[in-house]
Amino acid sequence: MFHSFGSARRFGQRIGVAGRLAFAAIVALSLAACEEVNPSASTNNNDSFSASAPVTPVQTEPLPGAPSAPGGAAGSGPVHVAMILPLTQASGTPSVVGTSLENAANLAVAESGGNSVTIAFKDDHSTPDGAKAAAQQAVTENDDLILGPLFSPNVRAVGEIAQAANKPVIAFSTDTSTAAPGVYLLSFLIENYVDRIVDYAASQGKHSFAALIPNNDYGRVASAEFQQIAAQRGLRVVELENYTPQTLSTAVGKIAAFGNQIDALFIPEQAEAMPAMARALTAAGLNSHKVQILGTGLWNDARVLGLPALQGAWFAAPDNGGFQAFAQRYRAKYGSDPTRIATLGYDAVSLVIALARRGGADKFSENVLTNSAGFNGADGVFRFKPNGQNERALAIFQIENGSAVALSQAPRSFAGRSSAT
């Protein structure tokens, strides 16, 4: 269905083997997904949602470098796509995360040959007004699709403009309230972490759960999903304690009082807060020898993995291998490490290139983008739901001796799994 494999192959002779394999993987699964579609049928910038990617040992900040000026472009193909990123902060200073996303997008274009799409980079200046102006420009220029932005208020601003113009959006916020039909989130969603770890714990015989929920946006989203998935699976939630840093010890003590009435304890806390949590767990006599402790992908972080109270804990996260391979190629090209969410920029552009090569007037249609077979990215298999949210194939890890050891590999396809709305 793609007609550009010859040119991609010729370009492949000029790039490294790792780059060729990386791009071939996403094109291959994108192709498989497209074959199932009838081509003739046609709250601010620092909110906790923006940090929902797991952390791996590659976590040093990239050099800001010299980002492309607003209006810069990558590639020279006939399909035109806008990519709206926070290239500068509201103060006007360069944005590390925006630069990293832009670099990742450029890497995807370079590895593909660059002759399928033209990516126009637009700076939203990390503000909703900037995002709105960039989206309006994209519509005026008749771009086929919009990638980005990152921050949830900016996604809402872009979504309003794009939906009115019937332009699909693939954005990077983890705030699922920004998703909608035609506004798809490629990000690491809290809901996916929660569903995977609860399902795995249930498969291992855990049936009586408790939860310690931080009183913040991340905790509230995780709590709602935890209670929903527990109810769907017929699991017993014995106790749910919300806490602030000031009430942490009291909340942990209340959970400890339930003793052997619970066999799993879910803690959707971020890495920087886990040392205090570990101290409270130790003081209350709780560890994974007494009750199985469960977490999210944010625990794939040295600040968590080395905590004695967390040894034996389980958490869900993407497989590490794909990101590490991406980071190696990124370092070779830019001389610095990518931010953890840079893979979103790489995967978004790789997907657009694969679909552009598919061709047809419906290449970015809802039918194609929400194909149940999904797509393969640097962090594994993902697919978009019709409501704009996504599903990701995640692995299960156990913390052992300061390391994350895989207990259950991430599925390599969505075969046999329906895509819920």
RADAHU-V75757 format. One record per residue. N is the residue number from 1. RES is the residue in one letter. PHI is phi in whole degrees, 0 to 359 (999 if undefined). Layout:
# RADAHU-V75757
N_RES_PHI ; N_RES_PHI
This chain:
# RADAHU-V75757
1_M_999 ; 2_F_271 ; 3_H_246 ; 4_S_241 ; 5_F_296 ; 6_G_296 ; 7_S_293 ; 8_A_296 ; 9_R_294 ; 10_R_295 ; 11_F_295 ; 12_G_301 ; 13_Q_290 ; 14_R_258 ; 15_I_241 ; 16_G_291 ; 17_V_300 ; 18_A_300 ; 19_G_295 ; 20_R_297 ; 21_L_294 ; 22_A_298 ; 23_F_289 ; 24_A_299 ; 25_A_296 ; 26_I_288 ; 27_V_295 ; 28_A_298 ; 29_L_285 ; 30_S_297 ; 31_L_296 ; 32_A_299 ; 33_A_294 ; 34_C_294 ; 35_E_294 ; 36_E_272 ; 37_V_254 ; 38_N_287 ; 39_P_295 ; 40_S_269 ; 41_A_263 ; 42_S_260 ; 43_T_999 ; 44_N_209 ; 45_N_290 ; 46_N_249 ; 47_D_294 ; 48_S_295 ; 49_F_296 ; 50_S_284 ; 51_A_244 ; 52_S_271 ; 53_A_273 ; 54_P_292 ; 55_V_253 ; 56_T_239 ; 57_P_303 ; 58_V_276 ; 59_Q_212 ; 60_T_283 ; 61_E_286 ; 62_P_287 ; 63_L_292 ; 64_P_304 ; 65_G_64 ; 66_A_236 ; 67_P_298 ; 68_S_301 ; 69_A_295 ; 70_P_310 ; 71_G_98 ; 72_G_293 ; 73_A_218 ; 74_A_231 ; 75_G_85 ; 76_S_218 ; 77_G_274 ; 78_P_283 ; 79_V_271 ; 80_H_255 ; 81_V_229 ; 82_A_265 ; 83_M_235 ; 84_I_262 ; 85_L_226 ; 86_P_278 ; 87_L_292 ; 88_T_231 ; 89_Q_280 ; 90_A_302 ; 91_S_284 ; 92_G_98 ; 93_T_281 ; 94_P_299 ; 95_S_258 ; 96_V_297 ; 97_V_291 ; 98_G_296 ; 99_T_297 ; 100_S_295 ; 101_L_296 ; 102_E_294 ; 103_N_300 ; 104_A_297 ; 105_A_296 ; 106_N_298 ; 107_L_297 ; 108_A_298 ; 109_V_296 ; 110_A_298 ; 111_E_288 ; 112_S_271 ; 113_G_108 ; 114_G_76 ; 115_N_251 ; 116_S_256 ; 117_V_224 ; 118_T_241 ; 119_I_260 ; 120_A_263 ; 121_F_277 ; 122_K_230 ; 123_D_273 ; 124_D_269 ; 125_H_57 ; 126_S_62 ; 127_T_227 ; 128_P_300 ; 129_D_296 ; 130_G_295 ; 131_A_294 ; 132_K_298 ; 133_A_296 ; 134_A_295 ; 135_A_294 ; 136_Q_298 ; 137_Q_296 ; 138_A_298 ; 139_V_293 ; 140_T_301 ; 141_E_278 ; 142_N_59 ; 143_D_296 ; 144_D_286 ; 145_L_200 ; 146_I_242 ; 147_L_256 ; 148_G_85 ; 149_P_277 ; 150_L_261 ; 151_F_278 ; 152_S_301 ; 153_P_298 ; 154_N_288 ; 155_V_296 ; 156_R_298 ; 157_A_296 ; 158_V_292 ; 159_G_301 ; 160_E_299 ; 161_I_292 ; 162_A_291 ; 163_Q_296 ; 164_A_296 ; 165_A_262 ; 166_N_60 ; 167_K_250 ; 168_P_291 ; 169_V_234 ; 170_I_241 ; 171_A_253 ; 172_F_243 ; 173_S_290 ; 174_T_260 ; 175_D_274 ; 176_T_293 ; 177_S_290 ; 178_T_274 ; 179_A_284 ; 180_A_194 ; 181_P_305 ; 182_G_92 ; 183_V_240 ; 184_Y_259 ; 185_L_258 ; 186_L_266 ; 187_S_287 ; 188_F_275 ; 189_L_271 ; 190_I_304 ; 191_E_301 ; 192_N_295 ; 193_Y_301 ; 194_V_296 ; 195_D_301 ; 196_R_293 ; 197_I_288 ; 198_V_292 ; 199_D_299 ; 200_Y_294 ; 201_A_301 ; 202_A_297 ; 203_S_293 ; 204_Q_263 ; 205_G_91 ; 206_K_279 ; 207_H_223 ; 208_S_242 ; 209_F_251 ; 210_A_231 ; 211_A_216 ; 212_L_250 ; 213_I_245 ; 214_P_294 ; 215_N_275 ; 216_N_209 ; 217_D_299 ; 218_Y_301 ; 219_G_298 ; 220_R_295 ; 221_V_294 ; 222_A_297 ; 223_S_297 ; 224_A_298 ; 225_E_291 ; 226_F_300 ; 227_Q_293 ; 228_Q_291 ; 229_I_290 ; 230_A_297 ; 231_A_295 ; 232_Q_296 ; 233_R_268 ; 234_G_71 ; 235_L_269 ; 236_R_264 ; 237_V_259 ; 238_V_285 ; 239_E_206 ; 240_L_227 ; 241_E_245 ; 242_N_272 ; 243_Y_211 ; 244_T_245 ; 245_P_305 ; 246_Q_285 ; 247_T_252 ; 248_L_302 ; 249_S_299 ; 250_T_296 ; 251_A_295 ; 252_V_295 ; 253_G_298 ; 254_K_295 ; 255_I_294 ; 256_A_299 ; 257_A_294 ; 258_F_280 ; 259_G_52 ; 260_N_278 ; 261_Q_286 ; 262_I_239 ; 263_D_240 ; 264_A_210 ; 265_L_233 ; 266_F_265 ; 267_I_228 ; 268_P_275 ; 269_E_250 ; 270_Q_276 ; 271_A_301 ; 272_E_293 ; 273_A_266 ; 274_M_287 ; 275_P_300 ; 276_A_294 ; 277_M_298 ; 278_A_299 ; 279_R_296 ; 280_A_292 ; 281_L_298 ; 282_T_297 ; 283_A_298 ; 284_A_269 ; 285_G_76 ; 286_L_255 ; 287_N_202 ; 288_S_284 ; 289_H_280 ; 290_K_260 ; 291_V_211 ; 292_Q_289 ; 293_I_272 ; 294_L_236 ; 295_G_217 ; 296_T_248 ; 297_G_297 ; 298_L_293 ; 299_W_278 ; 300_N_281 ; 301_D_211 ; 302_A_303 ; 303_R_293 ; 304_V_258 ; 305_L_299 ; 306_G_270 ; 307_L_283 ; 308_P_303 ; 309_A_292 ; 310_L_260 ; 311_Q_295 ; 312_G_94 ; 313_A_289 ; 314_W_247 ; 315_F_209 ; 316_A_259 ; 317_A_196 ; 318_P_296 ; 319_D_302 ; 320_N_283 ; 321_G_300 ; 322_G_296 ; 323_F_293 ; 324_Q_297 ; 325_A_294 ; 326_F_299 ; 327_A_297 ; 328_Q_296 ; 329_R_290 ; 330_Y_298 ; 331_R_299 ; 332_A_297 ; 333_K_274 ; 334_Y_247 ; 335_G_71 ; 336_S_207 ; 337_D_274 ; 338_P_283 ; 339_T_291 ; 340_R_296 ; 341_I_270 ; 342_A_299 ; 343_T_300 ; 344_L_295 ; 345_G_295 ; 346_Y_295 ; 347_D_292 ; 348_A_299 ; 349_V_290 ; 350_S_299 ; 351_L_295 ; 352_V_300 ; 353_I_297 ; 354_A_298 ; 355_L_288 ; 356_A_297 ; 357_R_290 ; 358_R_297 ; 359_G_79 ; 360_G_93 ; 361_A_293 ; 362_D_260 ; 363_K_300 ; 364_F_246 ; 365_S_286 ; 366_E_302 ; 367_N_299 ; 368_V_282 ; 369_L_293 ; 370_T_258 ; 371_N_304 ; 372_S_292 ; 373_A_289 ; 374_G_78 ; 375_F_220 ; 376_N_253 ; 377_G_235 ; 378_A_299 ; 379_D_258 ; 380_G_105 ; 381_V_282 ; 382_F_215 ; 383_R_210 ; 384_F_268 ; 385_K_270 ; 386_P_303 ; 387_N_277 ; 388_G_96 ; 389_Q_281 ; 390_N_225 ; 391_E_237 ; 392_R_236 ; 393_A_279 ; 394_L_243 ; 395_A_266 ; 396_I_247 ; 397_F_243 ; 398_Q_244 ; 399_I_279 ; 400_E_223 ; 401_N_51 ; 402_G_81 ; 403_S_231 ; 404_A_260 ; 405_V_250 ; 406_A_291 ; 407_L_262 ; 408_S_218 ; 409_Q_291 ; 410_A_292 ; 411_P_303 ; 412_R_263 ; 413_S_202 ; 414_F_259 ; 415_A_302 ; 416_G_82 ; 417_R_245 ; 418_S_286 ; 419_S_263 ; 420_A_283 ; 421_T_278
